[in-house]
Amino acid sequence: MTLIQALTFKLRGLPSGLAGTGKTKTVKDLEKSLALPCFVINCGEGLDYRAMDATFSGLVQCGAWGCFDEFNRINIEVLLVVSAQLKAILNALLYDSPTANIRFGSKIVVKSVQGFATSGVFITMNPGYAGQTKLPESLK
């Protein structure tokens, strides 16, 4: 219910809870009920801002949802750049912009269906695990 309300206001969601409680499954079931493609990306220390840039670009241009599982395992340096990329995407979705600027100068097209942007970015986190990164204020 909360994720549907967030989508209504052109926002996205950040399910958080213990492992095995159904955070990722909830996002996948919701997208399935809306007949939208959803890709689950398992996050970790190996992700850099270029990989996230390519992932965000693909999701936004094809109108798919991305569920970033265990997002708080990404290094803080990468999270700072990712927060700027996410802000650009969310602003484009919020203000119905046809493009988003996440590549430091070049713009990507935001896919819309009958005026409704179908792209979505959802983040799941497992609090209390060793090796997790505290999210920067810009992502909260």
Salt bridges, closest charged atoms under 4 A:
ASP29 OD1 - LYS25 NZ 3.20
ASP48 OD2 - ARG50 NH1 3.56
ASP53 OD2 - ARG103 NE 3.24
GLU70 OE1 - ARG73 NE 2.48
ASP96 OD1 - LYS10 NZ 2.77
GLU137 OE2 - LYS140 NZ 3.38
